Amino acid sequence: MSGYDDFIERLESALADDEAREDFLEYLQGLTGEGRAEILAEADRREAEADVT
């Protein structure tokens, strides 16, 4: 699972459950600058692929 997919899965869980929301906040706080950059790069790549199709 990519970092982006993990992020989306955690975000979706956080939207549905209070405990998952706390876990998501901890996850966000633990992300490194490199981790955030990887997630953003993957989101940009997927968006570009979606625009092509």
mmCIF entry with sequence, helices, sheets and N, C-alpha, C, O atoms, coordinates in Angstrom:
data_MODEL
# 
_entry.id   MODEL 
# 
_entity.id                         1 
_entity.type                       polymer 
_entity.pdbx_number_of_molecules   1 
# 
_entity_poly.entity_id                      1 
_entity_poly.type                           'polypeptide(L)' 
_entity_poly.nstd_linkage                   no 
_entity_poly.nstd_monomer                   no 
_entity_poly.pdbx_seq_one_letter_code       MSGYDDFIERLESALADDEAREDFLEYLQGLTGEGRAEILAEADRREAEADVT 
_entity_poly.pdbx_seq_one_letter_code_can   MSGYDDFIERLESALADDEAREDFLEYLQGLTGEGRAEILAEADRREAEADVT 
_entity_poly.pdbx_strand_id                 A 
# 
loop_
_entity_poly_seq.entity_id 
_entity_poly_seq.num 
_entity_poly_seq.mon_id 
_entity_poly_seq.hetero 
1 1  MET n 
1 2  SER n 
1 3  GLY n 
1 4  TYR n 
1 5  ASP n 
1 6  ASP n 
1 7  PHE n 
1 8  ILE n 
1 9  GLU n 
1 10 ARG n 
1 11 LEU n 
1 12 GLU n 
1 13 SER n 
1 14 ALA n 
1 15 LEU n 
1 16 ALA n 
1 17 ASP n 
1 18 ASP n 
1 19 GLU n 
1 20 ALA n 
1 21 ARG n 
1 22 GLU n 
1 23 ASP n 
1 24 PHE n 
1 25 LEU n 
1 26 GLU n 
1 27 TYR n 
1 28 LEU n 
1 29 GLN n 
1 30 GLY n 
1 31 LEU n 
1 32 THR n 
1 33 GLY n 
1 34 GLU n 
1 35 GLY n 
1 36 ARG n 
1 37 ALA n 
1 38 GLU n 
1 39 ILE n 
1 40 LEU n 
1 41 ALA n 
1 42 GLU n 
1 43 ALA n 
1 44 ASP n 
1 45 ARG n 
1 46 ARG n 
1 47 GLU n 
1 48 ALA n 
1 49 GLU n 
1 50 ALA n 
1 51 ASP n 
1 52 VAL n 
1 53 THR n 
# 
_struct_asym.id          A 
_struct_asym.entity_id   1 
# 
loop_
_struct_conf.conf_type_id 
_struct_conf.id 
_struct_conf.pdbx_PDB_helix_id 
_struct_conf.beg_label_comp_id 
_struct_conf.beg_label_asym_id 
_struct_conf.beg_label_seq_id 
_struct_conf.pdbx_beg_PDB_ins_code 
_struct_conf.end_label_comp_id 
_struct_conf.end_label_asym_id 
_struct_conf.end_label_seq_id 
_struct_conf.pdbx_end_PDB_ins_code 
_struct_conf.beg_auth_comp_id 
_struct_conf.beg_auth_asym_id 
_struct_conf.beg_auth_seq_id 
_struct_conf.end_auth_comp_id 
_struct_conf.end_auth_asym_id 
_struct_conf.end_auth_seq_id 
_struct_conf.pdbx_PDB_helix_class 
_struct_conf.details 
_struct_conf.pdbx_PDB_helix_length 
HELX_P HELX_P1 AA1 GLY A 3  ? ALA A 16 ? GLY A 3  ALA A 16 1 ? 14 
HELX_P HELX_P2 AA2 ASP A 18 ? GLY A 30 ? ASP A 18 GLY A 30 1 ? 13 
HELX_P HELX_P3 AA3 GLY A 33 ? VAL A 52 ? GLY A 33 VAL A 52 1 ? 20 
# 
_struct_conf_type.id          HELX_P 
_struct_conf_type.criteria    ? 
_struct_conf_type.reference   ? 
# 
loop_
_atom_site.group_PDB 
_atom_site.id 
_atom_site.type_symbol 
_atom_site.label_atom_id 
_atom_site.label_alt_id 
_atom_site.label_comp_id 
_atom_site.label_asym_id 
_atom_site.label_entity_id 
_atom_site.label_seq_id 
_atom_site.pdbx_PDB_ins_code 
_atom_site.Cartn_x 
_atom_site.Cartn_y 
_atom_site.Cartn_z 
_atom_site.occupancy 
_atom_site.B_iso_or_equiv 
_atom_site.pdbx_formal_charge 
_atom_site.auth_seq_id 
_atom_site.auth_comp_id 
_atom_site.auth_asym_id 
_atom_site.auth_atom_id 
_atom_site.pdbx_PDB_model_num 
ATOM 1   N N  . MET A 1 1  ? 0.857   -1.172 0.000   1.00 0.00 ? 1  MET A N  1 
ATOM 2   C CA . MET A 1 1  ? 0.000   0.000  0.000   1.00 0.00 ? 1  MET A CA 1 
ATOM 3   C C  . MET A 1 1  ? 0.904   1.236  0.000   1.00 0.00 ? 1  MET A C  1 
ATOM 4   O O  . MET A 1 1  ? 1.871   1.323  0.757   1.00 0.00 ? 1  MET A O  1 
ATOM 5   N N  . SER A 1 2  ? 0.568   2.162  -0.850  1.00 0.00 ? 2  SER A N  1 
ATOM 6   C CA . SER A 1 2  ? 1.361   3.386  -0.923  1.00 0.00 ? 2  SER A CA 1 
ATOM 7   C C  . SER A 1 2  ? 1.034   4.305  0.263   1.00 0.00 ? 2  SER A C  1 
ATOM 8   O O  . SER A 1 2  ? 0.024   4.132  0.945   1.00 0.00 ? 2  SER A O  1 
ATOM 9   N N  . GLY A 1 3  ? 1.905   5.270  0.484   1.00 0.00 ? 3  GLY A N  1 
ATOM 10  C CA . GLY A 1 3  ? 1.661   6.243  1.543   1.00 0.00 ? 3  GLY A CA 1 
ATOM 11  C C  . GLY A 1 3  ? 0.377   7.020  1.315   1.00 0.00 ? 3  GLY A C  1 
ATOM 12  O O  . GLY A 1 3  ? -0.330  7.372  2.259   1.00 0.00 ? 3  GLY A O  1 
ATOM 13  N N  . TYR A 1 4  ? 0.085   7.285  0.041   1.00 0.00 ? 4  TYR A N  1 
ATOM 14  C CA . TYR A 1 4  ? -1.140  8.007  -0.303  1.00 0.00 ? 4  TYR A CA 1 
ATOM 15  C C  . TYR A 1 4  ? -2.367  7.172  0.047   1.00 0.00 ? 4  TYR A C  1 
ATOM 16  O O  . TYR A 1 4  ? -3.319  7.671  0.646   1.00 0.00 ? 4  TYR A O  1 
ATOM 17  N N  . ASP A 1 5  ? -2.333  5.890  -0.336  1.00 0.00 ? 5  ASP A N  1 
ATOM 18  C CA . ASP A 1 5  ? -3.459  5.003  -0.044  1.00 0.00 ? 5  ASP A CA 1 
ATOM 19  C C  . ASP A 1 5  ? -3.670  4.863  1.462   1.00 0.00 ? 5  ASP A C  1 
ATOM 20  O O  . ASP A 1 5  ? -4.803  4.841  1.942   1.00 0.00 ? 5  ASP A O  1 
ATOM 21  N N  . ASP A 1 6  ? -2.570  4.771  2.194   1.00 0.00 ? 6  ASP A N  1 
ATOM 22  C CA . ASP A 1 6  ? -2.658  4.693  3.654   1.00 0.00 ? 6  ASP A CA 1 
ATOM 23  C C  . ASP A 1 6  ? -3.292  5.961  4.218   1.00 0.00 ? 6  ASP A C  1 
ATOM 24  O O  . ASP A 1 6  ? -4.154  5.893  5.093   1.00 0.00 ? 6  ASP A O  1 
ATOM 25  N N  . PHE A 1 7  ? -2.865  7.112  3.715   1.00 0.00 ? 7  PHE A N  1 
ATOM 26  C CA . PHE A 1 7  ? -3.410  8.391  4.152   1.00 0.00 ? 7  PHE A CA 1 
ATOM 27  C C  . PHE A 1 7  ? -4.920  8.450  3.912   1.00 0.00 ? 7  PHE A C  1 
ATOM 28  O O  . PHE A 1 7  ? -5.683  8.827  4.802   1.00 0.00 ? 7  PHE A O  1 
ATOM 29  N N  . ILE A 1 8  ? -5.345  8.074  2.699   1.00 0.00 ? 8  ILE A N  1 
ATOM 30  C CA . ILE A 1 8  ? -6.768  8.115  2.353   1.00 0.00 ? 8  ILE A CA 1 
ATOM 31  C C  . ILE A 1 8  ? -7.565  7.164  3.232   1.00 0.00 ? 8  ILE A C  1 
ATOM 32  O O  . ILE A 1 8  ? -8.644  7.514  3.709   1.00 0.00 ? 8  ILE A O  1 
ATOM 33  N N  . GLU A 1 9  ? -7.041  5.967  3.447   1.00 0.00 ? 9  GLU A N  1 
ATOM 34  C CA . GLU A 1 9  ? -7.732  4.997  4.297   1.00 0.00 ? 9  GLU A CA 1 
ATOM 35  C C  . GLU A 1 9  ? -7.905  5.531  5.719   1.00 0.00 ? 9  GLU A C  1 
ATOM 36  O O  . GLU A 1 9  ? -8.977  5.413  6.313   1.00 0.00 ? 9  GLU A O  1 
ATOM 37  N N  . ARG A 1 10 ? -6.838  6.118  6.252   1.00 0.00 ? 10 ARG A N  1 
ATOM 38  C CA . ARG A 1 10 ? -6.902  6.680  7.609   1.00 0.00 ? 10 ARG A CA 1 
ATOM 39  C C  . ARG A 1 10 ? -7.869  7.868  7.669   1.00 0.00 ? 10 ARG A C  1 
ATOM 40  O O  . ARG A 1 10 ? -8.615  8.019  8.636   1.00 0.00 ? 10 ARG A O  1 
ATOM 41  N N  . LEU A 1 11 ? -7.850  8.696  6.641   1.00 0.00 ? 11 LEU A N  1 
ATOM 42  C CA . LEU A 1 11 ? -8.741  9.851  6.592   1.00 0.00 ? 11 LEU A CA 1 
ATOM 43  C C  . LEU A 1 11 ? -10.195 9.407  6.548   1.00 0.00 ? 11 LEU A C  1 
ATOM 44  O O  . LEU A 1 11 ? -11.031 9.942  7.276   1.00 0.00 ? 11 LEU A O  1 
ATOM 45  N N  . GLU A 1 12 ? -10.501 8.439  5.704   1.00 0.00 ? 12 GLU A N  1 
ATOM 46  C CA . GLU A 1 12 ? -11.875 7.945  5.618   1.00 0.00 ? 12 GLU A CA 1 
ATOM 47  C C  . GLU A 1 12 ? -12.336 7.367  6.952   1.00 0.00 ? 12 GLU A C  1 
ATOM 48  O O  . GLU A 1 12 ? -13.479 7.578  7.358   1.00 0.00 ? 12 GLU A O  1 
ATOM 49  N N  . SER A 1 13 ? -11.463 6.646  7.630   1.00 0.00 ? 13 SER A N  1 
ATOM 50  C CA . SER A 1 13 ? -11.799 6.095  8.946   1.00 0.00 ? 13 SER A CA 1 
ATOM 51  C C  . SER A 1 13 ? -12.038 7.213  9.952   1.00 0.00 ? 13 SER A C  1 
ATOM 52  O O  . SER A 1 13 ? -12.957 7.141  10.768  1.00 0.00 ? 13 SER A O  1 
ATOM 53  N N  . ALA A 1 14 ? -11.206 8.244  9.889   1.00 0.00 ? 14 ALA A N  1 
ATOM 54  C CA . ALA A 1 14 ? -11.325 9.360  10.828  1.00 0.00 ? 14 ALA A CA 1 
ATOM 55  C C  . ALA A 1 14 ? -12.643 10.092 10.667  1.00 0.00 ? 14 ALA A C  1 
ATOM 56  O O  . ALA A 1 14 ? -13.185 10.627 11.635  1.00 0.00 ? 14 ALA A O  1 
ATOM 57  N N  . LEU A 1 15 ? -13.156 10.118 9.458   1.00 0.00 ? 15 LEU A N  1 
ATOM 58  C CA . LEU A 1 15 ? -14.420 10.803 9.217   1.00 0.00 ? 15 LEU A CA 1 
ATOM 59  C C  . LEU A 1 15 ? -15.606 10.034 9.789   1.00 0.00 ? 15 LEU A C  1 
ATOM 60  O O  . LEU A 1 15 ? -16.679 10.602 9.994   1.00 0.00 ? 15 LEU A O  1 
ATOM 61  N N  . ALA A 1 16 ? -15.412 8.754  10.042  1.00 0.00 ? 16 ALA A N  1 
ATOM 62  C CA . ALA A 1 16 ? -16.513 7.904  10.492  1.00 0.00 ? 16 ALA A CA 1 
ATOM 63  C C  . ALA A 1 16 ? -16.484 7.583  11.984  1.00 0.00 ? 16 ALA A C  1 
ATOM 64  O O  . ALA A 1 16 ? -17.482 7.112  12.530  1.00 0.00 ? 16 ALA A O  1 
ATOM 65  N N  . ASP A 1 17 ? -15.358 7.831  12.651  1.00 0.00 ? 17 ASP A N  1 
ATOM 66  C CA . ASP A 1 17 ? -15.211 7.325  14.008  1.00 0.00 ? 17 ASP A CA 1 
ATOM 67  C C  . ASP A 1 17 ? -14.339 8.266  14.849  1.00 0.00 ? 17 ASP A C  1 
ATOM 68  O O  . ASP A 1 17 ? -13.280 8.710  14.405  1.00 0.00 ? 17 ASP A O  1 
ATOM 69  N N  . ASP A 1 18 ? -14.801 8.561  16.067  1.00 0.00 ? 18 ASP A N  1 
ATOM 70  C CA . ASP A 1 18 ? -14.049 9.464  16.949  1.00 0.00 ? 18 ASP A CA 1 
ATOM 71  C C  . ASP A 1 18 ? -12.675 8.914  17.318  1.00 0.00 ? 18 ASP A C  1 
ATOM 72  O O  . ASP A 1 18 ? -11.691 9.654  17.311  1.00 0.00 ? 18 ASP A O  1 
ATOM 73  N N  . GLU A 1 19 ? -12.599 7.640  17.636  1.00 0.00 ? 19 GLU A N  1 
ATOM 74  C CA . GLU A 1 19 ? -11.309 7.052  18.004  1.00 0.00 ? 19 GLU A CA 1 
ATOM 75  C C  . GLU A 1 19 ? -10.344 7.083  16.823  1.00 0.00 ? 19 GLU A C  1 
ATOM 76  O O  . GLU A 1 19 ? -9.161  7.383  16.986  1.00 0.00 ? 19 GLU A O  1 
ATOM 77  N N  . ALA A 1 20 ? -10.854 6.772  15.642  1.00 0.00 ? 20 ALA A N  1 
ATOM 78  C CA . ALA A 1 20 ? -10.021 6.821  14.443  1.00 0.00 ? 20 ALA A CA 1 
ATOM 79  C C  . ALA A 1 20 ? -9.569  8.252  14.168  1.00 0.00 ? 20 ALA A C  1 
ATOM 80  O O  . ALA A 1 20 ? -8.487  8.470  13.624  1.00 0.00 ? 20 ALA A O  1 
ATOM 81  N N  . ARG A 1 21 ? -10.385 9.212  14.540  1.00 0.00 ? 21 ARG A N  1 
ATOM 82  C CA . ARG A 1 21 ? -10.021 10.627 14.358  1.00 0.00 ? 21 ARG A CA 1 
ATOM 83  C C  . ARG A 1 21 ? -8.793  10.965 15.196  1.00 0.00 ? 21 ARG A C  1 
ATOM 84  O O  . ARG A 1 21 ? -7.884  11.651 14.728  1.00 0.00 ? 21 ARG A O  1 
ATOM 85  N N  . GLU A 1 22 ? -8.770  10.484 16.429  1.00 0.00 ? 22 GLU A N  1 
ATOM 86  C CA . GLU A 1 22 ? -7.605  10.705 17.296  1.00 0.00 ? 22 GLU A CA 1 
ATOM 87  C C  . GLU A 1 22 ? -6.368  10.022 16.713  1.00 0.00 ? 22 GLU A C  1 
ATOM 88  O O  . GLU A 1 22 ? -5.276  10.589 16.714  1.00 0.00 ? 22 GLU A O  1 
ATOM 89  N N  . ASP A 1 23 ? -6.550  8.808  16.219  1.00 0.00 ? 23 ASP A N  1 
ATOM 90  C CA . ASP A 1 23 ? -5.436  8.077  15.599  1.00 0.00 ? 23 ASP A CA 1 
ATOM 91  C C  . ASP A 1 23 ? -4.912  8.830  14.381  1.00 0.00 ? 23 ASP A C  1 
ATOM 92  O O  . ASP A 1 23 ? -3.703  8.890  14.154  1.00 0.00 ? 23 ASP A O  1 
ATOM 93  N N  . PHE A 1 24 ? -5.822  9.400  13.602  1.00 0.00 ? 24 PHE A N  1 
ATOM 94  C CA . PHE A 1 24 ? -5.432  10.136 12.413  1.00 0.00 ? 24 PHE A CA 1 
ATOM 95  C C  . PHE A 1 24 ? -4.624  11.381 12.780  1.00 0.00 ? 24 PHE A C  1 
ATOM 96  O O  . PHE A 1 24 ? -3.633  11.698 12.123  1.00 0.00 ? 24 PHE A O  1 
ATOM 97  N N  . LEU A 1 25 ? -5.045  12.070 13.810  1.00 0.00 ? 25 LEU A N  1 
ATOM 98  C CA . LEU A 1 25 ? -4.308  13.252 14.251  1.00 0.00 ? 25 LEU A CA 1 
ATOM 99  C C  . LEU A 1 25 ? -2.897  12.882 14.700  1.00 0.00 ? 25 LEU A C  1 
ATOM 100 O O  . LEU A 1 25 ? -1.940  13.600 14.408  1.00 0.00 ? 25 LEU A O  1 
ATOM 101 N N  . GLU A 1 26 ? -2.770  11.769 15.405  1.00 0.00 ? 26 GLU A N  1 
ATOM 102 C CA . GLU A 1 26 ? -1.442  11.292 15.813  1.00 0.00 ? 26 GLU A CA 1 
ATOM 103 C C  . GLU A 1 26 ? -0.604  10.931 14.592  1.00 0.00 ? 26 GLU A C  1 
ATOM 104 O O  . GLU A 1 26 ? 0.588   11.232 14.525  1.00 0.00 ? 26 GLU A O  1 
ATOM 105 N N  . TYR A 1 27 ? -1.248  10.284 13.632  1.00 0.00 ? 27 TYR A N  1 
ATOM 106 C CA . TYR A 1 27 ? -0.567  9.922  12.390  1.00 0.00 ? 27 TYR A CA 1 
ATOM 107 C C  . TYR A 1 27 ? -0.053  11.177 11.678  1.00 0.00 ? 27 TYR A C  1 
ATOM 108 O O  . TYR A 1 27 ? 1.093   11.212 11.231  1.00 0.00 ? 27 TYR A O  1 
ATOM 109 N N  . LEU A 1 28 ? -0.900  12.203 11.575  1.00 0.00 ? 28 LEU A N  1 
ATOM 110 C CA . LEU A 1 28 ? -0.491  13.450 10.919  1.00 0.00 ? 28 LEU A CA 1 
ATOM 111 C C  . LEU A 1 28 ? 0.686   14.100 11.632  1.00 0.00 ? 28 LEU A C  1 
ATOM 112 O O  . LEU A 1 28 ? 1.616   14.594 10.994  1.00 0.00 ? 28 LEU A O  1 
ATOM 113 N N  . GLN A 1 29 ? 0.639   14.094 12.943  1.00 0.00 ? 29 GLN A N  1 
ATOM 114 C CA . GLN A 1 29 ? 1.719   14.704 13.717  1.00 0.00 ? 29 GLN A CA 1 
ATOM 115 C C  . GLN A 1 29 ? 3.029   13.943 13.540  1.00 0.00 ? 29 GLN A C  1 
ATOM 116 O O  . GLN A 1 29 ? 4.110   14.523 13.645  1.00 0.00 ? 29 GLN A O  1 
ATOM 117 N N  . GLY A 1 30 ? 2.930   12.648 13.272  1.00 0.00 ? 30 GLY A N  1 
ATOM 118 C CA . GLY A 1 30 ? 4.124   11.826 13.115  1.00 0.00 ? 30 GLY A CA 1 
ATOM 119 C C  . GLY A 1 30 ? 4.705   11.816 11.712  1.00 0.00 ? 30 GLY A C  1 
ATOM 120 O O  . GLY A 1 30 ? 5.799   11.294 11.498  1.00 0.00 ? 30 GLY A O  1 
ATOM 121 N N  . LEU A 1 31 ? 3.981   12.389 10.749  1.00 0.00 ? 31 LEU A N  1 
ATOM 122 C CA . LEU A 1 31 ? 4.500   12.410 9.382   1.00 0.00 ? 31 LEU A CA 1 
ATOM 123 C C  . LEU A 1 31 ? 5.727   13.305 9.286   1.00 0.00 ? 31 LEU A C  1 
ATOM 124 O O  . LEU A 1 31 ? 5.761   14.406 9.837   1.00 0.00 ? 31 LEU A O  1 
ATOM 125 N N  . THR A 1 32 ? 6.708   12.820 8.591   1.00 0.00 ? 32 THR A N  1 
ATOM 126 C CA . THR A 1 32 ? 7.893   13.631 8.327   1.00 0.00 ? 32 THR A CA 1 
ATOM 127 C C  . THR A 1 32 ? 7.629   14.523 7.118   1.00 0.00 ? 32 THR A C  1 
ATOM 128 O O  . THR A 1 32 ? 6.654   14.328 6.392   1.00 0.00 ? 32 THR A O  1 
ATOM 129 N N  . GLY A 1 33 ? 8.481   15.472 6.916   1.00 0.00 ? 33 GLY A N  1 
ATOM 130 C CA . GLY A 1 33 ? 8.366   16.307 5.727   1.00 0.00 ? 33 GLY A CA 1 
ATOM 131 C C  . GLY A 1 33 ? 8.439   15.470 4.463   1.00 0.00 ? 33 GLY A C  1 
ATOM 132 O O  . GLY A 1 33 ? 7.728   15.729 3.492   1.00 0.00 ? 33 GLY A O  1 
ATOM 133 N N  . GLU A 1 34 ? 9.298   14.471 4.484   1.00 0.00 ? 34 GLU A N  1 
ATOM 134 C CA . GLU A 1 34 ? 9.431   13.577 3.340   1.00 0.00 ? 34 GLU A CA 1 
ATOM 135 C C  . GLU A 1 34 ? 8.143   12.781 3.123   1.00 0.00 ? 34 GLU A C  1 
ATOM 136 O O  . GLU A 1 34 ? 7.713   12.597 1.984   1.00 0.00 ? 34 GLU A O  1 
ATOM 137 N N  . GLY A 1 35 ? 7.536   12.317 4.195   1.00 0.00 ? 35 GLY A N  1 
ATOM 138 C CA . GLY A 1 35 ? 6.282   11.568 4.096   1.00 0.00 ? 35 GLY A CA 1 
ATOM 139 C C  . GLY A 1 35 ? 5.171   12.411 3.510   1.00 0.00 ? 35 GLY A C  1 
ATOM 140 O O  . GLY A 1 35 ? 4.419   11.949 2.652   1.00 0.00 ? 35 GLY A O  1 
ATOM 141 N N  . ARG A 1 36 ? 5.065   13.643 3.970   1.00 0.00 ? 36 ARG A N  1 
ATOM 142 C CA . ARG A 1 36 ? 4.049   14.555 3.426   1.00 0.00 ? 36 ARG A CA 1 
ATOM 143 C C  . ARG A 1 36 ? 4.306   14.831 1.948   1.00 0.00 ? 36 ARG A C  1 
ATOM 144 O O  . ARG A 1 36 ? 3.373   14.871 1.146   1.00 0.00 ? 36 ARG A O  1 
ATOM 145 N N  . ALA A 1 37 ? 5.567   15.022 1.598   1.00 0.00 ? 37 ALA A N  1 
ATOM 146 C CA . ALA A 1 37 ? 5.918   15.291 0.202   1.00 0.00 ? 37 ALA A CA 1 
ATOM 147 C C  . ALA A 1 37 ? 5.563   14.099 -0.688  1.00 0.00 ? 37 ALA A C  1 
ATOM 148 O O  . ALA A 1 37 ? 5.086   14.285 -1.808  1.00 0.00 ? 37 ALA A O  1 
ATOM 149 N N  . GLU A 1 38 ? 5.790   12.886 -0.203  1.00 0.00 ? 38 GLU A N  1 
ATOM 150 C CA . GLU A 1 38 ? 5.455   11.688 -0.974  1.00 0.00 ? 38 GLU A CA 1 
ATOM 151 C C  . GLU A 1 38 ? 3.946   11.587 -1.203  1.00 0.00 ? 38 GLU A C  1 
ATOM 152 O O  . GLU A 1 38 ? 3.501   11.252 -2.301  1.00 0.00 ? 38 GLU A O  1 
ATOM 153 N N  . ILE A 1 39 ? 3.169   11.876 -0.171  1.00 0.00 ? 39 ILE A N  1 
ATOM 154 C CA . ILE A 1 39 ? 1.710   11.833 -0.298  1.00 0.00 ? 39 ILE A CA 1 
ATOM 155 C C  . ILE A 1 39 ? 1.234   12.858 -1.319  1.00 0.00 ? 39 ILE A C  1 
ATOM 156 O O  . ILE A 1 39 ? 0.398   12.549 -2.168  1.00 0.00 ? 39 ILE A O  1 
ATOM 157 N N  . LEU A 1 40 ? 1.757   14.064 -1.240  1.00 0.00 ? 40 LEU A N  1 
ATOM 158 C CA . LEU A 1 40 ? 1.362   15.119 -2.178  1.00 0.00 ? 40 LEU A CA 1 
ATOM 159 C C  . LEU A 1 40 ? 1.786   14.782 -3.610  1.00 0.00 ? 40 LEU A C  1 
ATOM 160 O O  . LEU A 1 40 ? 1.033   15.025 -4.553  1.00 0.00 ? 40 LEU A O  1 
ATOM 161 N N  . ALA A 1 41 ? 2.979   14.229 -3.771  1.00 0.00 ? 41 ALA A N  1 
ATOM 162 C CA . ALA A 1 41 ? 3.454   13.860 -5.106  1.00 0.00 ? 41 ALA A CA 1 
ATOM 163 C C  . ALA A 1 41 ? 2.569   12.773 -5.705  1.00 0.00 ? 41 ALA A C  1 
ATOM 164 O O  . ALA A 1 41 ? 2.234   12.831 -6.888  1.00 0.00 ? 41 ALA A O  1 
ATOM 165 N N  . GLU A 1 42 ? 2.190   11.789 -4.908  1.00 0.00 ? 42 GLU A N  1 
ATOM 166 C CA . GLU A 1 42 ? 1.312   10.731 -5.392  1.00 0.00 ? 42 GLU A CA 1 
ATOM 167 C C  . GLU A 1 42 ? -0.066  11.280 -5.750  1.00 0.00 ? 42 GLU A C  1 
ATOM 168 O O  . GLU A 1 42 ? -0.650  10.869 -6.753  1.00 0.00 ? 42 GLU A O  1 
ATOM 169 N N  . ALA A 1 43 ? -0.583  12.187 -4.957  1.00 0.00 ? 43 ALA A N  1 
ATOM 170 C CA . ALA A 1 43 ? -1.880  12.806 -5.261  1.00 0.00 ? 43 ALA A CA 1 
ATOM 171 C C  . ALA A 1 43 ? -1.798  13.566 -6.582  1.00 0.00 ? 43 ALA A C  1 
ATOM 172 O O  . ALA A 1 43 ? -2.710  13.478 -7.404  1.00 0.00 ? 43 ALA A O  1 
ATOM 173 N N  . ASP A 1 44 ? -0.717  14.310 -6.791  1.00 0.00 ? 44 ASP A N  1 
ATOM 174 C CA . ASP A 1 44 ? -0.535  15.050 -8.046  1.00 0.00 ? 44 ASP A CA 1 
ATOM 175 C C  . ASP A 1 44 ? -0.438  14.098 -9.230  1.00 0.00 ? 44 ASP A C  1 
ATOM 176 O O  . ASP A 1 44 ? -1.017  14.351 -10.287 1.00 0.00 ? 44 ASP A O  1 
ATOM 177 N N  . ARG A 1 45 ? 0.305   12.992 -9.050  1.00 0.00 ? 45 ARG A N  1 
ATOM 178 C CA . ARG A 1 45 ? 0.462   12.025 -10.133 1.00 0.00 ? 45 ARG A CA 1 
ATOM 179 C C  . ARG A 1 45 ? -0.884  11.402 -10.499 1.00 0.00 ? 45 ARG A C  1 
ATOM 180 O O  . ARG A 1 45 ? -1.208  11.268 -11.679 1.00 0.00 ? 45 ARG A O  1 
ATOM 181 N N  . ARG A 1 46 ? -1.661  11.026 -9.498  1.00 0.00 ? 46 ARG A N  1 
ATOM 182 C CA . ARG A 1 46 ? -2.970  10.419 -9.761  1.00 0.00 ? 46 ARG A CA 1 
ATOM 183 C C  . ARG A 1 46 ? -3.921  11.414 -10.415 1.00 0.00 ? 46 ARG A C  1 
ATOM 184 O O  . ARG A 1 46 ? -4.703  11.044 -11.290 1.00 0.00 ? 46 ARG A O  1 
ATOM 185 N N  . GLU A 1 47 ? -3.857  12.661 -9.997  1.00 0.00 ? 47 GLU A N  1 
ATOM 186 C CA . GLU A 1 47 ? -4.704  13.678 -10.599 1.00 0.00 ? 47 GLU A CA 1 
ATOM 187 C C  . GLU A 1 47 ? -4.346  13.870 -12.067 1.00 0.00 ? 47 GLU A C  1 
ATOM 188 O O  . GLU A 1 47 ? -5.227  14.005 -12.916 1.00 0.00 ? 47 GLU A O  1 
ATOM 189 N N  . ALA A 1 48 ? -3.045  13.881 -12.361 1.00 0.00 ? 48 ALA A N  1 
ATOM 190 C CA . ALA A 1 48 ? -2.598  14.038 -13.742 1.00 0.00 ? 48 ALA A CA 1 
ATOM 191 C C  . ALA A 1 48 ? -3.042  12.848 -14.589 1.00 0.00 ? 48 ALA A C  1 
ATOM 192 O O  . ALA A 1 48 ? -3.457  13.025 -15.734 1.00 0.00 ? 48 ALA A O  1 
ATOM 193 N N  . GLU A 1 49 ? -2.958  11.645 -14.042 1.00 0.00 ? 49 GLU A N  1 
ATOM 194 C CA . GLU A 1 49 ? -3.406  10.454 -14.765 1.00 0.00 ? 49 GLU A CA 1 
ATOM 195 C C  . GLU A 1 49 ? -4.910  10.519 -15.028 1.00 0.00 ? 49 GLU A C  1 
ATOM 196 O O  . GLU A 1 49 ? -5.369  10.134 -16.103 1.00 0.00 ? 49 GLU A O  1 
ATOM 197 N N  . ALA A 1 50 ? -5.664  10.996 -14.067 1.00 0.00 ? 50 ALA A N  1 
ATOM 198 C CA . ALA A 1 50 ? -7.118  11.097 -14.223 1.00 0.00 ? 50 ALA A CA 1 
ATOM 199 C C  . ALA A 1 50 ? -7.475  12.115 -15.301 1.00 0.00 ? 50 ALA A C  1 
ATOM 200 O O  . ALA A 1 50 ? -8.450  11.937 -16.031 1.00 0.00 ? 50 ALA A O  1 
ATOM 201 N N  . ASP A 1 51 ? -6.689  13.174 -15.398 1.00 0.00 ? 51 ASP A N  1 
ATOM 202 C CA . ASP A 1 51 ? -6.951  14.194 -16.415 1.00 0.00 ? 51 ASP A CA 1 
ATOM 203 C C  . ASP A 1 51 ? -6.668  13.686 -17.818 1.00 0.00 ? 51 ASP A C  1 
ATOM 204 O O  . ASP A 1 51 ? -7.278  14.159 -18.777 1.00 0.00 ? 51 ASP A O  1 
ATOM 205 N N  . VAL A 1 52 ? -5.758  12.736 -17.956 1.00 0.00 ? 52 VAL A N  1 
ATOM 206 C CA . VAL A 1 52 ? -5.389  12.181 -19.250 1.00 0.00 ? 52 VAL A CA 1 
ATOM 207 C C  . VAL A 1 52 ? -6.468  11.243 -19.766 1.00 0.00 ? 52 VAL A C  1 
ATOM 208 O O  . VAL A 1 52 ? -6.715  11.188 -20.971 1.00 0.00 ? 52 VAL A O  1 
ATOM 209 N N  . THR A 1 53 ? -7.107  10.511 -18.877 1.00 0.00 ? 53 THR A N  1 
ATOM 210 C CA . THR A 1 53 ? -8.109  9.519  -19.311 1.00 0.00 ? 53 THR A CA 1 
ATOM 211 C C  . THR A 1 53 ? -9.455  10.116 -19.524 1.00 0.00 ? 53 THR A C  1 
ATOM 212 O O  . THR A 1 53 ? -10.394 9.409  -19.889 1.00 0.00 ? 53 THR A O  1 
# 
